């Protein structure tokens, strides 16, 4: 199993329009290439992540509903 190392960690830079390595301080993280603030996800990946969470929640809710017994 491959261990993730903090040197390989990336975040999304809107100016570079790519996932980049970054420098972090106590308040924010900054792109090592252009110096702008970076975000955890791009807008597209954020929407995909949130939709995936919603789908998982619905699956768990349906599964829990099937496991309930009628009294």
PDB file of N, CA, C and O in Angstrom, chain B, residues numbered from 101:
ATOM      1  N   UNK B 101       0.842  -1.175   0.000  1.00  0.00           N
ATOM      2  CA  UNK B 101       0.000   0.000   0.000  1.00  0.00           C
ATOM      3  C   UNK B 101       0.888   1.240   0.000  1.00  0.00           C
ATOM      4  O   UNK B 101       1.858   1.321   0.753  1.00  0.00           O
ATOM      5  N   UNK B 102       0.555   2.179  -0.831  1.00  0.00           N
ATOM      6  CA  UNK B 102       1.348   3.394  -0.964  1.00  0.00           C
ATOM      7  C   UNK B 102       0.929   4.406   0.094  1.00  0.00           C
ATOM      8  O   UNK B 102      -0.259   4.686   0.257  1.00  0.00           O
ATOM      9  N   UNK B 103       1.892   4.947   0.803  1.00  0.00           N
ATOM     10  CA  UNK B 103       1.601   5.978   1.801  1.00  0.00           C
ATOM     11  C   UNK B 103       1.556   7.339   1.128  1.00  0.00           C
ATOM     12  O   UNK B 103       2.450   7.697   0.360  1.00  0.00           O
ATOM     13  N   UNK B 104       0.504   8.094   1.424  1.00  0.00           N
ATOM     14  CA  UNK B 104       0.440   9.461   0.920  1.00  0.00           C
ATOM     15  C   UNK B 104       1.383  10.315   1.745  1.00  0.00           C
ATOM     16  O   UNK B 104       1.459  10.173   2.965  1.00  0.00           O
ATOM     17  N   UNK B 105       2.083  11.182   1.087  1.00  0.00           N
ATOM     18  CA  UNK B 105       3.055  12.032   1.743  1.00  0.00           C
ATOM     19  C   UNK B 105       2.647  13.478   1.518  1.00  0.00           C
ATOM     20  O   UNK B 105       2.138  13.819   0.450  1.00  0.00           O
ATOM     21  N   UNK B 106       2.862  14.323   2.498  1.00  0.00           N
ATOM     22  CA  UNK B 106       2.400  15.697   2.363  1.00  0.00           C
ATOM     23  C   UNK B 106       3.066  16.442   1.212  1.00  0.00           C
ATOM     24  O   UNK B 106       2.528  17.450   0.755  1.00  0.00           O
ATOM     25  N   UNK B 107       4.214  15.982   0.731  1.00  0.00           N
ATOM     26  CA  UNK B 107       4.828  16.622  -0.428  1.00  0.00           C
ATOM     27  C   UNK B 107       4.026  16.369  -1.707  1.00  0.00           C
ATOM     28  O   UNK B 107       4.158  17.114  -2.679  1.00  0.00           O
ATOM     29  N   UNK B 108       3.209  15.340  -1.711  1.00  0.00           N
ATOM     30  CA  UNK B 108       2.403  15.002  -2.884  1.00  0.00           C
ATOM     31  C   UNK B 108       1.005  15.591  -2.815  1.00  0.00           C
ATOM     32  O   UNK B 108       0.234  15.446  -3.764  1.00  0.00           O
ATOM     33  N   UNK B 109       0.659  16.248  -1.727  1.00  0.00           N
ATOM     34  CA  UNK B 109      -0.679  16.807  -1.552  1.00  0.00           C
ATOM     35  C   UNK B 109      -0.886  17.985  -2.501  1.00  0.00           C
ATOM     36  O   UNK B 109       0.021  18.792  -2.703  1.00  0.00           O
ATOM     37  N   UNK B 110      -2.076  18.078  -3.078  1.00  0.00           N
ATOM     38  CA  UNK B 110      -2.390  19.172  -3.996  1.00  0.00           C
ATOM     39  C   UNK B 110      -3.734  19.788  -3.643  1.00  0.00           C
ATOM     40  O   UNK B 110      -4.578  19.165  -2.999  1.00  0.00           O
ATOM     41  N   UNK B 111      -3.908  21.024  -4.079  1.00  0.00           N
ATOM     42  CA  UNK B 111      -5.177  21.745  -3.982  1.00  0.00           C
ATOM     43  C   UNK B 111      -5.385  22.467  -5.307  1.00  0.00           C
ATOM     44  O   UNK B 111      -4.468  22.557  -6.122  1.00  0.00           O
ATOM     45  N   UNK B 112      -6.591  22.978  -5.516  1.00  0.00           N
ATOM     46  CA  UNK B 112      -6.938  23.594  -6.796  1.00  0.00           C
ATOM     47  C   UNK B 112      -6.620  25.087  -6.797  1.00  0.00           C
ATOM     48  O   UNK B 112      -7.041  25.829  -5.909  1.00  0.00           O
ATOM     49  N   UNK B 113      -5.875  25.506  -7.804  1.00  0.00           N
ATOM     50  CA  UNK B 113      -5.552  26.920  -8.009  1.00  0.00           C
ATOM     51  C   UNK B 113      -6.428  27.441  -9.149  1.00  0.00           C
ATOM     52  O   UNK B 113      -6.362  26.936 -10.270  1.00  0.00           O
ATOM     53  N   UNK B 114      -7.243  28.445  -8.858  1.00  0.00           N
ATOM     54  CA  UNK B 114      -8.124  28.985  -9.899  1.00  0.00           C
ATOM     55  C   UNK B 114      -7.339  29.744 -10.959  1.00  0.00           C
ATOM     56  O   UNK B 114      -7.735  29.743 -12.124  1.00  0.00           O
ATOM     57  N   UNK B 115      -6.252  30.383 -10.596  1.00  0.00           N
ATOM     58  CA  UNK B 115      -5.451  31.125 -11.574  1.00  0.00           C
ATOM     59  C   UNK B 115      -4.738  30.168 -12.535  1.00  0.00           C
ATOM     60  O   UNK B 115      -4.713  30.407 -13.743  1.00  0.00           O
ATOM     61  N   UNK B 116      -4.164  29.097 -12.008  1.00  0.00           N
ATOM     62  CA  UNK B 116      -3.477  28.109 -12.857  1.00  0.00           C
ATOM     63  C   UNK B 116      -4.460  27.120 -13.482  1.00  0.00           C
ATOM     64  O   UNK B 116      -4.102  26.413 -14.424  1.00  0.00           O
ATOM     65  N   UNK B 117      -5.700  27.059 -12.970  1.00  0.00           N
ATOM     66  CA  UNK B 117      -6.745  26.141 -13.436  1.00  0.00           C
ATOM     67  C   UNK B 117      -6.271  24.689 -13.401  1.00  0.00           C
ATOM     68  O   UNK B 117      -6.478  23.923 -14.342  1.00  0.00           O
ATOM     69  N   UNK B 118      -5.629  24.338 -12.285  1.00  0.00           N
ATOM     70  CA  UNK B 118      -5.112  22.976 -12.140  1.00  0.00           C
ATOM     71  C   UNK B 118      -4.893  22.689 -10.656  1.00  0.00           C
ATOM     72  O   UNK B 118      -4.843  23.599  -9.829  1.00  0.00           O
ATOM     73  N   UNK B 119      -4.766  21.401 -10.344  1.00  0.00           N
ATOM     74  CA  UNK B 119      -4.384  20.999  -8.996  1.00  0.00           C
ATOM     75  C   UNK B 119      -2.869  21.138  -8.885  1.00  0.00           C
ATOM     76  O   UNK B 119      -2.124  20.592  -9.699  1.00  0.00           O
ATOM     77  N   UNK B 120      -2.428  21.869  -7.878  1.00  0.00           N
ATOM     78  CA  UNK B 120      -1.015  22.216  -7.732  1.00  0.00           C
ATOM     79  C   UNK B 120      -0.540  21.941  -6.308  1.00  0.00           C
ATOM     80  O   UNK B 120      -1.339  21.794  -5.384  1.00  0.00           O
ATOM     81  N   UNK B 121       0.771  21.877  -6.158  1.00  0.00           N
ATOM     82  CA  UNK B 121       1.348  21.836  -4.818  1.00  0.00           C
ATOM     83  C   UNK B 121       1.174  23.217  -4.203  1.00  0.00           C
ATOM     84  O   UNK B 121       0.998  24.203  -4.919  1.00  0.00           O
ATOM     85  N   UNK B 122       1.222  23.287  -2.908  1.00  0.00           N
ATOM     86  CA  UNK B 122       0.933  24.551  -2.243  1.00  0.00           C
ATOM     87  C   UNK B 122       1.761  24.710  -0.979  1.00  0.00           C
ATOM     88  O   UNK B 122       2.305  23.753  -0.429  1.00  0.00           O
ATOM     89  N   UNK B 123       1.830  25.957  -0.546  1.00  0.00           N
ATOM     90  CA  UNK B 123       2.446  26.309   0.733  1.00  0.00           C
ATOM     91  C   UNK B 123       1.324  26.726   1.663  1.00  0.00           C
ATOM     92  O   UNK B 123       0.367  27.376   1.242  1.00  0.00           O
ATOM     93  N   UNK B 124       1.441  26.352   2.925  1.00  0.00           N
ATOM     94  CA  UNK B 124       0.360  26.605   3.868  1.00  0.00           C
ATOM     95  C   UNK B 124       0.883  27.434   5.028  1.00  0.00           C
ATOM     96  O   UNK B 124       1.993  27.221   5.516  1.00  0.00           O
ATOM     97  N   UNK B 125       0.057  28.389   5.463  1.00  0.00           N
ATOM     98  CA  UNK B 125       0.333  29.071   6.714  1.00  0.00           C
ATOM     99  C   UNK B 125      -0.876  28.861   7.627  1.00  0.00           C
ATOM    100  O   UNK B 125      -1.734  28.035   7.315  1.00  0.00           O
ATOM    101  N   UNK B 126      -0.964  29.563   8.713  1.00  0.00           N
ATOM    102  CA  UNK B 126      -2.059  29.333   9.660  1.00  0.00           C
ATOM    103  C   UNK B 126      -3.419  29.750   9.122  1.00  0.00           C
ATOM    104  O   UNK B 126      -4.442  29.246   9.586  1.00  0.00           O
ATOM    105  N   UNK B 127      -3.452  30.653   8.158  1.00  0.00           N
ATOM    106  CA  UNK B 127      -4.723  31.185   7.676  1.00  0.00           C
ATOM    107  C   UNK B 127      -5.155  30.691   6.309  1.00  0.00           C
ATOM    108  O   UNK B 127      -6.355  30.640   6.040  1.00  0.00           O
ATOM    109  N   UNK B 128      -4.238  30.329   5.442  1.00  0.00           N
ATOM    110  CA  UNK B 128      -4.596  29.948   4.074  1.00  0.00           C
ATOM    111  C   UNK B 128      -3.483  29.121   3.443  1.00  0.00           C
ATOM    112  O   UNK B 128      -2.415  28.925   4.024  1.00  0.00           O
ATOM    113  N   UNK B 129      -3.771  28.642   2.231  1.00  0.00           N
ATOM    114  CA  UNK B 129      -2.783  27.909   1.436  1.00  0.00           C
ATOM    115  C   UNK B 129      -2.596  28.642   0.116  1.00  0.00           C
ATOM    116  O   UNK B 129      -3.540  29.220  -0.423  1.00  0.00           O
ATOM    117  N   UNK B 130      -1.355  28.613  -0.408  1.00  0.00           N
ATOM    118  CA  UNK B 130      -1.027  29.378  -1.604  1.00  0.00           C
ATOM    119  C   UNK B 130      -0.312  28.505  -2.624  1.00  0.00           C
ATOM    120  O   UNK B 130       0.495  27.646  -2.268  1.00  0.00           O
ATOM    121  N   UNK B 131      -0.616  28.733  -3.887  1.00  0.00           N
ATOM    122  CA  UNK B 131      -0.015  28.008  -5.005  1.00  0.00           C
ATOM    123  C   UNK B 131       1.494  28.260  -5.058  1.00  0.00           C
ATOM    124  O   UNK B 131       1.942  29.399  -4.919  1.00  0.00           O
ATOM    125  N   UNK B 132       2.271  27.200  -5.257  1.00  0.00           N
ATOM    126  CA  UNK B 132       3.730  27.376  -5.344  1.00  0.00           C
ATOM    127  C   UNK B 132       4.143  27.989  -6.677  1.00  0.00           C
ATOM    128  O   UNK B 132       5.263  28.486  -6.799  1.00  0.00           O
ATOM    129  N   UNK B 133       3.266  27.964  -7.679  1.00  0.00           N
ATOM    130  CA  UNK B 133       3.608  28.498  -9.000  1.00  0.00           C
ATOM    131  C   UNK B 133       3.303  29.987  -9.137  1.00  0.00           C
ATOM    132  O   UNK B 133       4.147  30.760  -9.590  1.00  0.00           O
ATOM    133  N   UNK B 134       2.088  30.386  -8.740  1.00  0.00           N
ATOM    134  CA  UNK B 134       1.693  31.778  -8.975  1.00  0.00           C
ATOM    135  C   UNK B 134       1.447  32.570  -7.693  1.00  0.00           C
ATOM    136  O   UNK B 134       1.363  33.797  -7.742  1.00  0.00           O
ATOM    137  N   UNK B 135       1.329  31.900  -6.551  1.00  0.00           N
ATOM    138  CA  UNK B 135       1.162  32.594  -5.282  1.00  0.00           C
ATOM    139  C   UNK B 135      -0.268  32.905  -4.892  1.00  0.00           C
ATOM    140  O   UNK B 135      -0.495  33.461  -3.817  1.00  0.00           O
ATOM    141  N   UNK B 136      -1.241  32.567  -5.726  1.00  0.00           N
ATOM    142  CA  UNK B 136      -2.628  32.862  -5.373  1.00  0.00           C
ATOM    143  C   UNK B 136      -3.153  31.816  -4.382  1.00  0.00           C
ATOM    144  O   UNK B 136      -2.599  30.724  -4.257  1.00  0.00           O
ATOM    145  N   UNK B 137      -4.246  32.180  -3.676  1.00  0.00           N
ATOM    146  CA  UNK B 137      -4.847  31.248  -2.731  1.00  0.00           C
ATOM    147  C   UNK B 137      -5.407  30.046  -3.483  1.00  0.00           C
ATOM    148  O   UNK B 137      -5.911  30.174  -4.598  1.00  0.00           O
ATOM    149  N   UNK B 138      -5.311  28.889  -2.861  1.00  0.00           N
ATOM    150  CA  UNK B 138      -5.833  27.665  -3.462  1.00  0.00           C
ATOM    151  C   UNK B 138      -7.026  27.164  -2.664  1.00  0.00           C
ATOM    152  O   UNK B 138      -7.213  27.520  -1.500  1.00  0.00           O
ATOM    153  N   UNK B 139      -7.830  26.331  -3.315  1.00  0.00           N
ATOM    154  CA  UNK B 139      -9.010  25.735  -2.705  1.00  0.00           C
ATOM    155  C   UNK B 139      -8.830  24.227  -2.686  1.00  0.00           C
ATOM    156  O   UNK B 139      -7.993  23.679  -3.404  1.00  0.00           O
ATOM    157  N   UNK B 140      -9.621  23.568  -1.861  1.00  0.00           N
ATOM    158  CA  UNK B 140      -9.537  22.122  -1.773  1.00  0.00           C
ATOM    159  C   UNK B 140      -9.971  21.468  -3.083  1.00  0.00           C
ATOM    160  O   UNK B 140      -9.323  20.532  -3.552  1.00  0.00           O
ATOM    161  N   UNK B 141     -11.069  21.956  -3.679  1.00  0.00           N
ATOM    162  CA  UNK B 141     -11.620  21.366  -4.905  1.00  0.00           C
ATOM    163  C   UNK B 141     -11.844  22.434  -5.960  1.00  0.00           C
ATOM    164  O   UNK B 141     -11.974  23.618  -5.648  1.00  0.00           O
ATOM    165  N   UNK B 142     -11.887  22.002  -7.213  1.00  0.00           N
ATOM    166  CA  UNK B 142     -12.390  22.864  -8.281  1.00  0.00           C
ATOM    167  C   UNK B 142     -13.910  22.884  -8.142  1.00  0.00           C
ATOM    168  O   UNK B 142     -14.472  22.051  -7.430  1.00  0.00           O
ATOM    169  N   UNK B 143     -14.581  23.819  -8.806  1.00  0.00           N
ATOM    170  CA  UNK B 143     -16.042  23.915  -8.712  1.00  0.00           C
ATOM    171  C   UNK B 143     -16.697  22.627  -9.210  1.00  0.00           C
ATOM    172  O   UNK B 143     -17.645  22.137  -8.596  1.00  0.00           O
ATOM    173  N   UNK B 144     -16.204  22.082 -10.306  1.00  0.00           N
ATOM    174  CA  UNK B 144     -16.760  20.849 -10.880  1.00  0.00           C
ATOM    175  C   UNK B 144     -16.584  19.676  -9.911  1.00  0.00           C
ATOM    176  O   UNK B 144     -17.522  18.914  -9.678  1.00  0.00           O
ATOM    177  N   UNK B 145     -15.389  19.535  -9.353  1.00  0.00           N
ATOM    178  CA  UNK B 145     -15.129  18.431  -8.425  1.00  0.00           C
ATOM    179  C   UNK B 145     -15.922  18.597  -7.127  1.00  0.00           C
ATOM    180  O   UNK B 145     -16.343  17.610  -6.523  1.00  0.00           O
ATOM    181  N   UNK B 146     -16.123  19.844  -6.702  1.00  0.00           N
ATOM    182  CA  UNK B 146     -16.924  20.098  -5.500  1.00  0.00           C
ATOM    183  C   UNK B 146     -18.364  19.642  -5.716  1.00  0.00           C
ATOM    184  O   UNK B 146     -18.940  18.979  -4.854  1.00  0.00           O
ATOM    185  N   UNK B 147     -18.950  19.996  -6.866  1.00  0.00           N
ATOM    186  CA  UNK B 147     -20.321  19.561  -7.162  1.00  0.00           C
ATOM    187  C   UNK B 147     -20.409  18.042  -7.204  1.00  0.00           C
ATOM    188  O   UNK B 147     -21.348  17.455  -6.667  1.00  0.00           O
ATOM    189  N   UNK B 148     -19.437  17.409  -7.840  1.00  0.00           N
ATOM    190  CA  UNK B 148     -19.409  15.954  -7.932  1.00  0.00           C
ATOM    191  C   UNK B 148     -19.305  15.319  -6.542  1.00  0.00           C
ATOM    192  O   UNK B 148     -19.983  14.330  -6.261  1.00  0.00           O
ATOM    193  N   UNK B 149     -18.470  15.874  -5.684  1.00  0.00           N
ATOM    194  CA  UNK B 149     -18.298  15.370  -4.327  1.00  0.00           C
ATOM    195  C   UNK B 149     -19.604  15.486  -3.541  1.00  0.00           C
ATOM    196  O   UNK B 149     -20.015  14.533  -2.879  1.00  0.00           O
ATOM    197  N   UNK B 150     -20.255  16.643  -3.611  1.00  0.00           N
ATOM    198  CA  UNK B 150     -21.507  16.862  -2.877  1.00  0.00           C
ATOM    199  C   UNK B 150     -22.605  15.948  -3.403  1.00  0.00           C
ATOM    200  O   UNK B 150     -23.369  15.390  -2.616  1.00  0.00           O
ATOM    201  N   UNK B 151     -22.698  15.785  -4.722  1.00  0.00           N
ATOM    202  CA  UNK B 151     -23.706  14.881  -5.289  1.00  0.00           C
ATOM    203  C   UNK B 151     -23.455  13.442  -4.849  1.00  0.00           C
ATOM    204  O   UNK B 151     -24.404  12.707  -4.573  1.00  0.00           O
ATOM    205  N   UNK B 152     -22.201  13.036  -4.781  1.00  0.00           N
ATOM    206  CA  UNK B 152     -21.859  11.698  -4.306  1.00  0.00           C
ATOM    207  C   UNK B 152     -22.281  11.486  -2.859  1.00  0.00           C
ATOM    208  O   UNK B 152     -22.764  10.413  -2.499  1.00  0.00           O
ATOM    209  N   UNK B 153     -22.099  12.511  -2.029  1.00  0.00           N
ATOM    210  CA  UNK B 153     -22.528  12.418  -0.633  1.00  0.00           C
ATOM    211  C   UNK B 153     -24.043  12.267  -0.538  1.00  0.00           C
ATOM    212  O   UNK B 153     -24.545  11.477   0.261  1.00  0.00           O
ATOM    213  N   UNK B 154     -24.769  13.028  -1.358  1.00  0.00           N
ATOM    214  CA  UNK B 154     -26.230  12.944  -1.359  1.00  0.00           C
ATOM    215  C   UNK B 154     -26.697  11.558  -1.801  1.00  0.00           C
ATOM    216  O   UNK B 154     -27.620  10.997  -1.211  1.00  0.00           O
ATOM    217  N   UNK B 155     -26.063  11.006  -2.838  1.00  0.00           N
ATOM    218  CA  UNK B 155     -26.426   9.671  -3.315  1.00  0.00           C
ATOM    219  C   UNK B 155     -26.147   8.611  -2.252  1.00  0.00           C
ATOM    220  O   UNK B 155     -26.959   7.708  -2.045  1.00  0.00           O
ATOM    221  N   UNK B 156     -25.010   8.717  -1.582  1.00  0.00           N
ATOM    222  CA  UNK B 156     -24.690   7.769  -0.508  1.00  0.00           C
ATOM    223  C   UNK B 156     -25.694   7.861   0.627  1.00  0.00           C
ATOM    224  O   UNK B 156     -26.093   6.843   1.192  1.00  0.00           O
ATOM    225  N   UNK B 157     -26.103   9.078   0.963  1.00  0.00           N
ATOM    226  CA  UNK B 157     -27.081   9.282   2.031  1.00  0.00           C
ATOM    227  C   UNK B 157     -28.413   8.625   1.662  1.00  0.00           C
ATOM    228  O   UNK B 157     -29.040   7.971   2.495  1.00  0.00           O
ATOM    229  N   UNK B 158     -28.837   8.802   0.415  1.00  0.00           N
ATOM    230  CA  UNK B 158     -30.091   8.187  -0.040  1.00  0.00           C
ATOM    231  C   UNK B 158     -29.999   6.658  -0.001  1.00  0.00           C
ATOM    232  O   UNK B 158     -30.951   5.997   0.414  1.00  0.00           O
ATOM    233  N   UNK B 159     -28.872   6.093  -0.426  1.00  0.00           N
ATOM    234  CA  UNK B 159     -28.694   4.639  -0.392  1.00  0.00           C
ATOM    235  C   UNK B 159     -28.761   4.116   1.035  1.00  0.00           C
ATOM    236  O   UNK B 159     -29.397   3.096   1.299  1.00  0.00           O
ATOM    237  N   UNK B 160     -28.096   4.825   1.966  1.00  0.00           N
ATOM    238  CA  UNK B 160     -28.139   4.401   3.366  1.00  0.00           C
ATOM    239  C   UNK B 160     -29.545   4.503   3.922  1.00  0.00           C
ATOM    240  O   UNK B 160     -29.981   3.637   4.680  1.00  0.00           O
ATOM    241  N   UNK B 161     -30.259   5.561   3.548  1.00  0.00           N
ATOM    242  CA  UNK B 161     -31.631   5.754   4.027  1.00  0.00           C
ATOM    243  C   UNK B 161     -32.531   4.631   3.511  1.00  0.00           C
ATOM    244  O   UNK B 161     -33.334   4.086   4.268  1.00  0.00           O
ATOM    245  N   UNK B 162     -32.402   4.281   2.222  1.00  0.00           N
ATOM    246  CA  UNK B 162     -33.207   3.196   1.650  1.00  0.00           C
ATOM    247  C   UNK B 162     -32.862   1.862   2.293  1.00  0.00           C
ATOM    248  O   UNK B 162     -33.748   1.064   2.597  1.00  0.00           O
ATOM    249  N   UNK B 163     -31.578   1.626   2.499  1.00  0.00           N
ATOM    250  CA  UNK B 163     -31.136   0.369   3.128  1.00  0.00           C
ATOM    251  C   UNK B 163     -31.665   0.273   4.550  1.00  0.00           C
ATOM    252  O   UNK B 163     -32.110  -0.797   4.965  1.00  0.00           O
ATOM    253  N   UNK B 164     -31.629   1.351   5.294  1.00  0.00           N
ATOM    254  CA  UNK B 164     -32.130   1.367   6.672  1.00  0.00           C
ATOM    255  C   UNK B 164     -33.651   1.137   6.670  1.00  0.00           C
ATOM    256  O   UNK B 164     -34.183   0.478   7.564  1.00  0.00           O
ATOM    257  N   UNK B 165     -34.341   1.678   5.669  1.00  0.00           N
ATOM    258  CA  UNK B 165     -35.793   1.483   5.580  1.00  0.00           C
ATOM    259  C   UNK B 165     -36.148   0.034   5.288  1.00  0.00           C
ATOM    260  O   UNK B 165     -37.182  -0.449   5.751  1.00  0.00           O
ATOM    261  N   UNK B 166     -35.310  -0.673   4.527  1.00  0.00           N
ATOM    262  CA  UNK B 166     -35.556  -2.086   4.218  1.00  0.00           C
ATOM    263  C   UNK B 166     -35.271  -2.985   5.404  1.00  0.00           C
ATOM    264  O   UNK B 166     -35.807  -4.092   5.473  1.00  0.00           O
ATOM    265  N   UNK B 167     -34.454  -2.548   6.328  1.00  0.00           N
ATOM    266  CA  UNK B 167     -34.093  -3.361   7.483  1.00  0.00           C
ATOM    267  C   UNK B 167     -35.070  -3.224   8.634  1.00  0.00           C
ATOM    268  O   UNK B 167     -35.002  -4.003   9.584  1.00  0.00           O
ATOM    269  N   UNK B 168     -35.984  -2.252   8.581  1.00  0.00           N
ATOM    270  CA  UNK B 168     -36.955  -2.065   9.656  1.00  0.00           C
ATOM    271  C   UNK B 168     -37.999  -3.165   9.583  1.00  0.00           C
ATOM    272  O   UNK B 168     -38.446  -3.544   8.500  1.00  0.00           O
ATOM    273  N   UNK B 169     -38.382  -3.671  10.747  1.00  0.00           N
ATOM    274  CA  UNK B 169     -39.403  -4.720  10.811  1.00  0.00           C
ATOM    275  C   UNK B 169     -40.742  -4.111  11.203  1.00  0.00           C
ATOM    276  O   UNK B 169     -40.810  -3.193  12.020  1.00  0.00           O
ATOM    277  N   UNK B 170     -41.788  -4.633  10.613  1.00  0.00           N
ATOM    278  CA  UNK B 170     -43.139  -4.173  10.974  1.00  0.00           C
ATOM    279  C   UNK B 170     -43.522  -4.818  12.287  1.00  0.00           C
ATOM    280  O   UNK B 170     -43.317  -6.018  12.467  1.00  0.00           O
ATOM    281  N   UNK B 171     -44.086  -4.029  13.229  1.00  0.00           N
ATOM    282  CA  UNK B 171     -44.471  -4.590  14.522  1.00  0.00           C
ATOM    283  C   UNK B 171     -45.950  -4.761  14.612  1.00  0.00           C
ATOM    284  O   UNK B 171     -46.458  -5.223  15.634  1.00  0.00           O
TER     285      UNK B 171
END
